[in-house]
Amino acid sequence: MNEILVDIGGVSVTVGAALVICAALLMAVMLVLVIVVARASRATDRDADRQAMRAEELEQRIADMAKVQSETSGRVKTMGDVLAGRQAELARVVNERLDAMSGRIGQSMNDTAAQTVERLQKLHERLAVIDSAQKNITDLSQQVTSLRDVLSNKQVRGAFGQGRMEAIIRDGLPNGSYEFQFTLSNNTRPDCCILLPDGRPLVIDAKFPLEAVTAYREAPTEEHRELAARRIRQDLSKHINDISEKYLIPGETQDTALMFVPAESVYAELHDGFEDVVQKAYRARVVIVSPSLLMLAIQVMQQIMKDARMREAADRIRSEVGHLMGDVGRLRDRALKLQNHFNQASEDIRLILVSSEKVEKRASTIENLDFDSADHAADNDTPLFTRKLGAAE
């Protein structure tokens, strides 16, 4: 046991020492193993405790989750019931609104259809009116064309102006106050003469030169228009001179003659573009008149004739007023006589009342045998009710 096993750094190690060292090392290793096992056991216990705590926590969480799940399931069920009720209510409301909307749409479609039918009927009526108007316009255009063809002739145009002037005069003046184609002392025959109260007729000429006016309106260029304007001035000047020389006879006719223009547009065009010709006509004592101005002149002549008739009847009116005054005087005299008759009748009635009262008084006297009062009453002519009134006063 004391045998040296090894020499380390001058220190001899024996077998016994080596065994002791090995036993000590083994004990140390075993102690370490025990410590390690104990620690491992404590760690295992702690892990087991932790695992148990975690298991408990997990179970608690699972229980909580189960509780939450059950609560969630209840809420989900409740929400499902609520949603089902809401869905049913929504379906009912939607159905009601769809029904109402369907009814409104149906009514609106019916109203729209009725309005459409009515408007289509009115449209058809208006189309019928338009067709009729179109037909009338066509007929009128044909008539205008015919009238243009008719008026293309100078003699026909003169007859047209003459006819229009005659229609205006016939409508405005009484028969006997005018004469057509009247013959003057110089053997000229104007279209119309209006017989005024002073015995001098007013001459009206209806032969207006329309050819130059038509050419003026239809002139294609400014040069042609100037030529037509020059022709208008020449024709009108010649016509004004003819009227002044032929129809204005001093002492026989009026100092002024009328030149009739058969259209208002022509009259306006003359005043707008040919003022010099109009002034020349005024200086020649020839008045250019349109249909409306001729009507106005005829109304003035009507008033002149009426005043003349009143002046002619003034003496007769004065005589009739004198007779009327005589009749009024006789009526007054007869009224006074009637008043006298009324007064006399009133007096006679008063006397009759007096006599009747006397008779009544005498009868009462005879009945009462009071003859003294009867004699007194006989001398009094005042009626009984008058005497009673005086006694009361």
C-alpha positions as CSV (number, residue, x, y, z in Angstrom):
1,M,0.0,0.0,0.0
2,N,3.0,2.2,0.7
3,E,4.5,1.3,-2.7
4,I,5.3,4.5,-4.6
5,L,3.2,4.6,-7.6
6,V,4.4,7.9,-9.1
7,D,6.7,10.8,-8.3
8,I,5.3,14.2,-9.2
9,G,7.5,17.2,-8.7
10,G,9.5,15.5,-6.0
11,V,6.4,14.3,-4.2
12,S,5.9,10.6,-4.1
13,V,2.5,9.2,-4.6
14,T,1.8,5.8,-3.1
15,V,-0.9,3.3,-4.0
16,G,-2.8,3.9,-0.9
17,A,-2.7,7.6,-1.4
18,A,-3.8,7.0,-5.0
19,L,-6.7,4.9,-3.8
20,V,-7.6,7.5,-1.2
21,I,-7.5,10.1,-3.9
22,C,-9.5,8.0,-6.2
23,A,-12.1,7.3,-3.4
24,A,-12.2,11.0,-2.6
25,L,-12.6,11.8,-6.3
26,L,-15.3,9.2,-6.6
27,M,-17.0,10.6,-3.5
28,A,-16.7,14.0,-5.0
29,V,-18.1,12.8,-8.3
30,M,-20.9,11.0,-6.5
31,L,-21.6,14.1,-4.5
32,V,-21.7,16.2,-7.6
33,L,-23.9,13.6,-9.2
34,V,-26.2,13.8,-6.2
35,I,-26.2,17.5,-6.3
36,V,-26.9,17.5,-10.0
37,V,-29.6,14.9,-9.6
38,A,-31.1,16.9,-6.7
39,R,-31.0,20.1,-8.8
40,A,-32.4,18.2,-11.7
41,S,-35.2,16.9,-9.5
42,R,-35.9,20.4,-8.1
43,A,-35.8,21.7,-11.7
44,T,-38.2,18.9,-12.7
45,D,-40.4,19.7,-9.8
46,R,-40.4,23.3,-10.7
47,D,-41.1,22.4,-14.3
48,A,-43.9,20.2,-13.1
49,D,-45.2,23.0,-11.0
50,R,-44.9,25.3,-13.9
51,Q,-46.6,22.8,-16.1
52,A,-49.3,22.3,-13.6
53,M,-49.8,26.0,-13.2
54,R,-49.7,26.4,-17.0
55,A,-52.2,23.5,-17.2
56,E,-54.4,25.2,-14.7
57,E,-54.1,28.5,-16.5
58,L,-54.8,26.7,-19.7
59,E,-57.8,25.0,-18.2
60,Q,-58.9,28.4,-16.8
61,R,-58.4,29.9,-20.2
62,I,-60.2,27.0,-21.8
63,A,-63.0,27.4,-19.3
64,D,-63.1,31.1,-20.0
65,M,-63.0,30.5,-23.7
66,A,-65.8,28.0,-23.3
67,K,-67.8,30.5,-21.3
68,V,-67.1,33.2,-23.9
69,Q,-67.9,30.8,-26.6
70,S,-71.2,30.0,-24.9
71,E,-71.9,33.7,-24.4
72,T,-70.9,34.3,-28.0
73,S,-73.1,31.5,-29.1
74,G,-76.0,33.0,-27.1
75,R,-75.2,36.4,-28.6
76,V,-74.9,35.0,-32.0
77,K,-78.2,33.2,-31.6
78,T,-79.8,36.4,-30.3
79,M,-78.2,38.3,-33.1
80,G,-79.5,35.7,-35.5
81,D,-83.0,36.0,-34.1
82,V,-82.8,39.8,-34.3
83,L,-81.4,39.6,-37.8
84,A,-84.1,37.2,-38.8
85,G,-86.7,39.6,-37.3
86,R,-85.1,42.5,-39.0
87,Q,-84.8,40.7,-42.2
88,A,-88.5,39.7,-42.1
89,E,-89.4,43.4,-41.2
90,L,-87.1,44.6,-44.0
91,A,-88.7,42.1,-46.4
92,R,-92.2,43.3,-45.4
93,V,-91.3,46.9,-45.7
94,V,-89.6,46.3,-49.0
95,N,-92.6,44.4,-50.3
96,E,-94.9,47.2,-49.1
97,R,-92.8,49.8,-50.8
98,L,-92.5,47.7,-53.9
99,D,-96.3,47.3,-53.9
100,A,-96.8,51.0,-53.4
101,M,-94.1,51.8,-56.0
102,S,-95.7,49.4,-58.4
103,G,-99.1,51.0,-57.8
104,R,-97.6,54.5,-58.4
105,I,-95.7,53.4,-61.4
106,G,-98.9,51.8,-62.8
107,Q,-101.0,54.9,-62.1
108,S,-98.3,57.1,-63.5
109,M,-98.1,54.9,-66.6
110,N,-101.8,55.1,-67.0
111,D,-101.8,58.9,-66.5
112,T,-98.9,59.2,-68.9
113,A,-100.7,57.0,-71.4
114,A,-103.9,59.0,-71.1
115,Q,-101.9,62.3,-71.4
116,T,-100.1,60.9,-74.4
117,V,-103.3,59.9,-76.1
118,E,-104.8,63.3,-75.3
119,R,-101.7,65.1,-76.7
120,L,-101.7,62.9,-79.7
121,Q,-105.4,63.7,-80.3
122,K,-104.6,67.4,-79.9
123,L,-101.6,67.0,-82.2
124,H,-103.8,65.3,-84.8
125,E,-106.3,68.2,-84.5
126,R,-103.5,70.7,-84.9
127,L,-102.1,68.8,-87.8
128,A,-105.6,68.9,-89.3
129,V,-105.7,72.7,-88.7
130,I,-102.3,73.0,-90.2
131,D,-103.3,71.0,-93.2
132,S,-106.4,73.2,-93.6
133,A,-104.2,76.3,-93.2
134,Q,-101.7,74.9,-95.7
135,K,-104.6,74.3,-98.1
136,N,-105.8,77.9,-97.5
137,I,-102.3,79.2,-98.0
138,T,-102.1,77.3,-101.3
139,D,-105.4,78.6,-102.4
140,L,-104.4,82.1,-101.3
141,S,-101.1,81.9,-103.2
142,Q,-103.0,80.8,-106.3
143,Q,-105.4,83.7,-105.8
144,V,-102.4,86.1,-105.3
145,T,-100.9,84.8,-108.4
146,S,-104.2,85.3,-110.2
147,L,-104.4,88.8,-108.7
148,R,-100.9,89.5,-109.8
149,D,-101.8,88.3,-113.3
150,V,-104.9,90.5,-113.2
151,L,-103.0,93.5,-112.0
152,S,-100.4,93.2,-114.6
153,N,-102.8,94.9,-117.0
154,K,-102.9,98.7,-116.6
155,Q,-106.6,98.9,-117.2
156,V,-107.4,96.2,-114.7
157,R,-105.2,97.9,-112.1
158,G,-107.1,101.1,-112.7
159,A,-110.4,99.2,-112.3
160,F,-109.0,97.7,-109.0
161,G,-108.2,101.2,-107.6
162,Q,-111.5,102.5,-108.8
163,G,-113.4,99.7,-107.2
164,R,-111.7,100.1,-103.9
165,M,-112.3,103.8,-103.8
166,E,-115.9,103.4,-104.7
167,A,-116.4,100.8,-101.9
168,I,-114.9,103.1,-99.3
169,I,-117.1,106.1,-100.4
170,R,-120.3,103.9,-100.6
171,D,-119.7,102.7,-97.1
172,G,-119.0,106.2,-95.7
173,L,-121.4,108.5,-97.4
174,P,-125.2,108.5,-98.0
175,N,-126.7,108.2,-101.4
176,G,-127.0,111.5,-103.2
177,S,-123.9,113.0,-101.6
178,Y,-121.5,111.7,-104.2
179,E,-121.4,110.8,-107.9
180,F,-119.0,108.6,-109.9
181,Q,-117.8,109.7,-113.4
182,F,-119.3,113.1,-112.8
183,T,-119.0,115.4,-115.9
184,L,-117.5,118.8,-115.3
185,S,-117.9,122.0,-117.4
186,N,-114.7,121.2,-119.3
187,N,-116.1,117.8,-120.4
188,T,-113.7,115.9,-118.1
189,R,-115.0,113.1,-116.0
190,P,-113.2,112.4,-112.7
191,D,-113.5,109.1,-111.0
192,C,-115.6,110.5,-108.2
193,C,-117.0,113.8,-107.0
194,I,-118.3,114.4,-103.5
195,L,-121.1,116.9,-103.5
196,L,-120.4,119.3,-100.6
197,P,-123.0,121.7,-99.2
198,D,-121.5,124.8,-100.9
199,G,-122.3,123.3,-104.3
200,R,-118.7,122.8,-105.4
201,P,-117.7,119.1,-105.7
202,L,-114.6,117.6,-104.3
203,V,-112.8,115.7,-107.0
204,I,-111.2,112.3,-106.3
205,D,-108.9,110.6,-108.8
206,A,-108.1,106.9,-108.5
207,K,-105.9,106.3,-111.6
208,F,-102.6,106.0,-109.7
209,P,-99.6,105.0,-111.8
210,L,-98.4,101.7,-110.2
211,E,-96.1,100.5,-113.0
212,A,-93.2,102.6,-111.9
213,V,-93.7,101.6,-108.2
214,T,-93.7,97.9,-109.2
215,A,-90.6,98.4,-111.2
216,Y,-89.0,100.2,-108.3
217,R,-89.7,97.4,-105.9
218,E,-88.6,94.6,-108.3
219,A,-85.4,96.4,-109.4
220,P,-82.6,93.8,-109.4
221,T,-79.7,96.3,-109.2
222,E,-79.2,99.8,-107.8
223,E,-79.0,101.2,-111.3
224,H,-82.4,99.8,-112.2
225,R,-83.7,101.1,-108.9
226,E,-82.5,104.6,-109.7
227,L,-84.1,104.4,-113.2
228,A,-87.4,103.2,-111.6
229,A,-87.2,106.1,-109.1
230,R,-86.8,108.6,-111.9
231,R,-89.7,107.1,-113.6
232,I,-91.9,107.3,-110.5
233,R,-91.1,111.0,-110.2
234,Q,-91.9,111.6,-113.9
235,D,-95.2,109.6,-113.8
236,L,-96.4,111.2,-110.6
237,S,-95.5,114.7,-111.7
238,K,-97.4,114.3,-114.9
239,H,-100.4,112.8,-113.1
240,I,-100.4,115.6,-110.5
241,N,-100.3,118.2,-113.3
242,D,-103.1,116.4,-115.1
243,I,-105.3,116.4,-112.0
244,S,-104.5,120.1,-111.3
245,E,-105.3,121.2,-114.8
246,K,-108.3,119.1,-115.5
247,Y,-110.2,118.8,-112.2
248,L,-109.4,122.1,-110.4
249,I,-111.8,124.6,-112.0
250,P,-112.1,127.9,-110.1
251,G,-115.6,128.6,-108.9
252,E,-116.9,125.1,-110.0
253,T,-114.9,122.6,-107.9
254,Q,-113.1,122.7,-104.6
255,D,-109.7,124.3,-104.4
256,T,-108.2,120.9,-103.5
257,A,-108.4,117.5,-105.2
258,L,-107.6,114.0,-103.8
259,M,-105.3,111.5,-105.5
260,F,-106.2,108.0,-104.2
261,V,-103.4,105.5,-103.6
262,P,-104.9,102.0,-103.4
263,A,-102.3,100.6,-101.0
264,E,-101.0,101.8,-97.6
265,S,-97.5,100.4,-98.4
266,V,-97.3,102.4,-101.6
267,Y,-98.4,105.6,-99.7
268,A,-95.7,105.0,-97.0
269,E,-93.1,104.3,-99.6
270,L,-93.9,107.6,-101.4
271,H,-93.6,109.6,-98.1
272,D,-90.3,107.8,-97.2
273,G,-88.5,108.0,-100.6
274,F,-90.2,110.6,-102.6
275,E,-90.9,113.5,-100.3
276,D,-90.2,116.0,-103.1
277,V,-93.1,114.6,-105.2
278,V,-95.4,114.8,-102.2
279,Q,-94.5,118.4,-101.6
280,K,-95.0,119.2,-105.3
281,A,-98.5,117.6,-105.0
282,Y,-99.3,119.9,-102.0
283,R,-98.2,122.9,-103.9
284,A,-100.4,121.9,-106.8
285,R,-103.3,121.5,-104.3
286,V,-103.4,117.8,-104.9
287,V,-103.5,115.7,-101.7
288,I,-102.3,112.1,-101.9
289,V,-104.5,109.9,-99.7
290,S,-104.3,106.2,-98.8
291,P,-107.4,104.1,-98.0
292,S,-107.3,105.0,-94.3
293,L,-106.8,108.7,-95.0
294,L,-109.7,108.6,-97.4
295,M,-111.9,107.1,-94.7
296,L,-110.8,109.9,-92.3
297,A,-111.6,112.5,-95.0
298,I,-115.0,111.0,-95.6
299,Q,-115.8,111.2,-91.8
300,V,-114.8,114.9,-91.9
301,M,-117.1,115.4,-94.9
302,Q,-119.9,113.6,-93.1
303,Q,-119.6,116.1,-90.2
304,I,-119.5,119.0,-92.7
305,M,-122.7,117.8,-94.4
306,K,-124.4,117.2,-91.0
307,D,-123.5,120.8,-89.9
308,A,-124.9,122.1,-93.2
309,R,-128.1,120.2,-92.8
310,M,-128.4,121.7,-89.3
311,R,-127.8,125.2,-90.6
312,E,-130.5,124.7,-93.3
313,A,-132.9,123.4,-90.7
314,A,-132.2,126.3,-88.2
315,D,-135.2,128.4,-89.3
316,R,-137.5,125.4,-89.1
317,I,-136.1,124.5,-85.7
318,R,-136.7,128.2,-84.6
319,S,-140.3,128.0,-85.8
320,E,-140.8,124.7,-84.1
321,V,-139.4,126.1,-80.8
322,G,-141.9,129.0,-81.1
323,H,-144.8,126.6,-81.5
324,L,-143.4,124.6,-78.6
325,M,-143.4,127.8,-76.4
326,G,-147.0,128.5,-77.4
327,D,-148.0,125.0,-76.5
328,V,-146.3,125.4,-73.1
329,G,-148.2,128.6,-72.5
330,R,-151.5,127.0,-73.3
331,L,-150.6,124.1,-71.0
332,R,-149.9,126.6,-68.2
333,D,-153.3,128.4,-68.7
334,R,-155.1,125.1,-68.7
335,A,-153.3,124.0,-65.6
336,L,-154.3,127.3,-63.8
337,K,-157.9,126.7,-64.9
338,L,-157.8,123.2,-63.5
339,Q,-156.4,124.6,-60.2
340,N,-159.3,127.0,-60.0
341,H,-161.7,124.1,-60.6
342,F,-160.0,122.3,-57.8
343,N,-160.3,125.3,-55.5
344,Q,-164.0,125.7,-56.3
345,A,-164.6,122.0,-55.7
346,S,-162.9,122.3,-52.3
347,E,-165.2,125.2,-51.4
348,D,-168.3,123.3,-52.6
349,I,-167.3,120.4,-50.4
350,R,-166.8,122.7,-47.4
351,L,-170.3,124.1,-47.9
352,I,-171.8,120.6,-48.3
353,L,-170.1,119.7,-45.0
354,V,-171.6,122.8,-43.3
355,S,-175.1,121.9,-44.6
356,S,-174.7,118.3,-43.4
357,E,-173.7,119.4,-40.0
358,K,-176.7,121.7,-39.8
359,V,-179.0,118.9,-40.8
360,E,-177.4,116.7,-38.1
361,K,-177.7,119.5,-35.5
362,R,-181.3,120.1,-36.3
363,A,-182.1,116.4,-36.1
364,S,-180.5,116.2,-32.7
365,T,-182.4,119.3,-31.6
366,I,-185.7,117.9,-32.7
367,E,-184.9,114.7,-30.9
368,N,-183.9,116.6,-27.6
369,L,-186.6,119.3,-28.0
370,D,-183.8,122.0,-27.7
371,F,-185.0,124.6,-30.2
372,D,-183.0,127.5,-28.7
373,S,-179.7,125.9,-29.6
374,A,-181.2,124.9,-33.0
375,D,-181.8,128.6,-33.8
376,H,-178.3,129.5,-32.7
377,A,-176.8,126.7,-34.9
378,A,-178.9,127.8,-37.8
379,D,-177.2,131.2,-37.8
380,N,-173.6,129.7,-37.8
381,D,-172.2,128.5,-41.1
382,T,-169.0,127.1,-39.6
383,P,-168.8,123.4,-39.7
384,L,-169.4,121.6,-36.4
385,F,-165.9,120.0,-36.2
386,T,-164.4,123.5,-36.9
387,R,-166.4,125.1,-34.0
388,K,-165.4,122.2,-31.6
389,L,-161.8,122.8,-32.5
390,G,-162.1,126.5,-31.8
391,A,-163.8,125.9,-28.4
392,A,-161.0,123.5,-27.4
393,E,-158.4,126.1,-28.2
